[in-house]
Amino acid sequence: MSDAAAPAPAAEPVTATAAAAGQSSQQQPSKVAPAVLVIGMAGAGKSMVMQRLSSHLSENRLKTYGINLDPAVVGDLSFPANIDIRDTIHYKKLMEEHNLGPNGAIVLSLNLFTTQFDQLSNLLAQRALENDFVLIDTPGQIEIFTWSAGGAIICDALASRLPTCVVYVVDTVRCQNPVTFMSNMLYTCSILYKTQLPFVVVFNKTDIVKHDFAVEWMRDFEAFEEAVSRESSYTSGLARSLSLVLDEFYSNLRVVGISAARGDGMNDLVEAINEASAEFERDYRPKLEQLRKEKEAEEAARQQAQLNKFAADKNAGMKVAMNLSDAATAVSAAAGASGSRKAQVKLSKINYGKGSHEEYDSDDSDSAYTPRDGLSYMNENEEDEDDADDDEAEGDEYSTAEEAEKERLQFESFKSFLASQNASSAVAKKPQ
Ligand SMILES: Nc1nc2c(ncn2[C@@H]2O[C@H](COP(=O)(O)OP(=O)(O)OP(=O)(O)O)[C@@H](O)[C@H]2O)c(=O)[nH]1
């Protein structure tokens, strides 16, 4: 990607708006150069408009920064370009590699190029401070700007950094047919609504046909209807209906007639671009700022929701541990009520192990329970060894009683054995 210095002469302290519209340099417009996206159907004259506009601005001592986004241009460009898509993307190779036709390869080239567009727009933001206009030529495949992701990325990236407008170039000669005119206007409309950027419609090639008829059709529905009535096709009826719908759309359009070949109407074009740029700052910038803030707020809310979910999951984990502890405590208390302290201690140890999450003796009414690591409740006045000692003492008593009972049973059984033995020997000694 080349980024050579623009060939235009050094700018004098006169603003783009003032020079182009013949105003005083006292009126200070934005110092950031507007980005002008030149869009139009193949053959409408975009490249020639780029060439004429660059030289016209250069003659007025205004600096331009040129960008070529058309990968299919053969040979030298007709305008001075600082950045050329052909330096990074070889569209013929793409055709071969992906088995694509020229249109598909051009759209793919643009889409590939837009993957670098964020970096490019950062560079443009700097260059926009050193230049008066950033001019961008695009391929004739205008579907890039109506439905392809690449067009939207380009427009968003530019508009986020520079005042951006669209110059839509129309071939006036081919618009003389009202149905073709309507077809062109529908494209204009769809690009306007897709890009949402300030718009200038440029009727080119006015050296061949004046664009007055087109302006009249846009301003006066009856004039268009009369032209359409001469057509007898189905589409003429559709064109008539559509012109009614587009009435509102026309009223908000900036329209300029030029001849890129002869250089007619160039001052009007520059003035329209400056107006569109001012419209961007006045109407579009606040909307973009609002959108940016909404997106930031959305992102912040999303992050907060994730944090809340994380915290909720963590609390749920703690609750499970706490519930287990409560259950153990309840059973332990029940066991305590029946007087089996040993059972309580054993239960506590079976559930958690000694010194683990929770240990709590329900029969110590004077206990002060203090949380430990948020999970355990332990009687501060009681030491772990107490339990151990209790276990030992009570364990001793218990085993002695058992043994005594065992001894007693053994003794009883021995006595009954002796008694049975004595009885049998008495029978044996009895004289016959
Ligand atoms: N008479 C006349 N011819 C023009 C004018 N502008 C452009 N042309 C001619 O129209 C043809 C197409 O011009 P380009 O500038 O290549 O058009 P483009 O829109 O860039 O075309 P693509 O690159 O194919 O999209 C060329 O033959 C130009 O000489 C004009 O104002 N008057």
Ligand as a Chemical Component Dictionary entry (heavy atoms), coordinates in Angstrom:
data_LIG
# 
_chem_comp.id                   LIG 
_chem_comp.type                 NON-POLYMER 
_chem_comp.pdbx_formal_charge   0 
_chem_comp.three_letter_code    LIG 
# 
loop_
_chem_comp_atom.comp_id 
_chem_comp_atom.atom_id 
_chem_comp_atom.alt_atom_id 
_chem_comp_atom.type_symbol 
_chem_comp_atom.charge 
_chem_comp_atom.model_Cartn_x 
_chem_comp_atom.model_Cartn_y 
_chem_comp_atom.model_Cartn_z 
_chem_comp_atom.pdbx_ordinal 
LIG N1  N1  N 0 -18.477 13.001 -23.010 1  
LIG C1  C1  C 0 -18.097 12.693 -21.815 2  
LIG N2  N2  N 0 -17.550 11.507 -21.580 3  
LIG C2  C2  C 0 -17.181 11.213 -20.333 4  
LIG C3  C3  C 0 -17.335 12.120 -19.290 5  
LIG N3  N3  N 0 -16.888 11.524 -18.163 6  
LIG C4  C4  C 0 -16.465 10.302 -18.491 7  
LIG N4  N4  N 0 -16.622 10.100 -19.779 8  
LIG C5  C5  C 0 -16.322 8.894  -20.533 9  
LIG O1  O1  O 0 -17.060 7.809  -19.985 10 
LIG C6  C6  C 0 -16.305 6.619  -20.075 11 
LIG C7  C7  C 0 -16.224 6.003  -18.690 12 
LIG O2  O2  O 0 -15.500 6.852  -17.851 13 
LIG P1  P1  P 0 -14.789 6.348  -16.541 14 
LIG O3  O3  O 0 -14.281 7.512  -15.814 15 
LIG O4  O4  O 0 -13.842 5.267  -16.829 16 
LIG O5  O5  O 0 -16.045 5.730  -15.807 17 
LIG P2  P2  P 0 -16.069 4.891  -14.472 18 
LIG O6  O6  O 0 -17.350 5.175  -13.816 19 
LIG O7  O7  O 0 -14.859 5.122  -13.675 20 
LIG O8  O8  O 0 -16.085 3.421  -15.032 21 
LIG P3  P3  P 0 -15.709 2.065  -14.260 22 
LIG O9  O9  O 0 -14.290 2.232  -13.813 23 
LIG O10 O10 O 0 -15.873 1.026  -15.299 24 
LIG O11 O11 O 0 -16.649 1.919  -13.159 25 
LIG C8  C8  C 0 -14.944 6.998  -20.620 26 
LIG O12 O12 O 0 -14.909 6.713  -21.952 27 
LIG C9  C9  C 0 -14.862 8.492  -20.400 28 
LIG O13 O13 O 0 -14.072 9.130  -21.353 29 
LIG C10 C10 C 0 -17.892 13.381 -19.568 30 
LIG O14 O14 O 0 -18.084 14.234 -18.727 31 
LIG N5  N5  N 0 -18.250 13.604 -20.845 32 
# 
loop_
_chem_comp_bond.comp_id 
_chem_comp_bond.atom_id_1 
_chem_comp_bond.atom_id_2 
_chem_comp_bond.value_order 
_chem_comp_bond.pdbx_ordinal 
LIG N1  C1  SING 1  
LIG C1  N2  DOUB 2  
LIG C1  N5  SING 3  
LIG N2  C2  SING 4  
LIG C2  C3  DOUB 5  
LIG C2  N4  SING 6  
LIG C3  N3  SING 7  
LIG C3  C10 SING 8  
LIG N3  C4  DOUB 9  
LIG C4  N4  SING 10 
LIG N4  C5  SING 11 
LIG C5  O1  SING 12 
LIG C5  C9  SING 13 
LIG O1  C6  SING 14 
LIG C6  C7  SING 15 
LIG C6  C8  SING 16 
LIG C7  O2  SING 17 
LIG O2  P1  SING 18 
LIG P1  O3  DOUB 19 
LIG P1  O4  SING 20 
LIG P1  O5  SING 21 
LIG O5  P2  SING 22 
LIG P2  O6  DOUB 23 
LIG P2  O7  SING 24 
LIG P2  O8  SING 25 
LIG O8  P3  SING 26 
LIG P3  O9  DOUB 27 
LIG P3  O10 SING 28 
LIG P3  O11 SING 29 
LIG C8  O12 SING 30 
LIG C8  C9  SING 31 
LIG C9  O13 SING 32 
LIG C10 O14 DOUB 33 
LIG C10 N5  SING 34 
# 
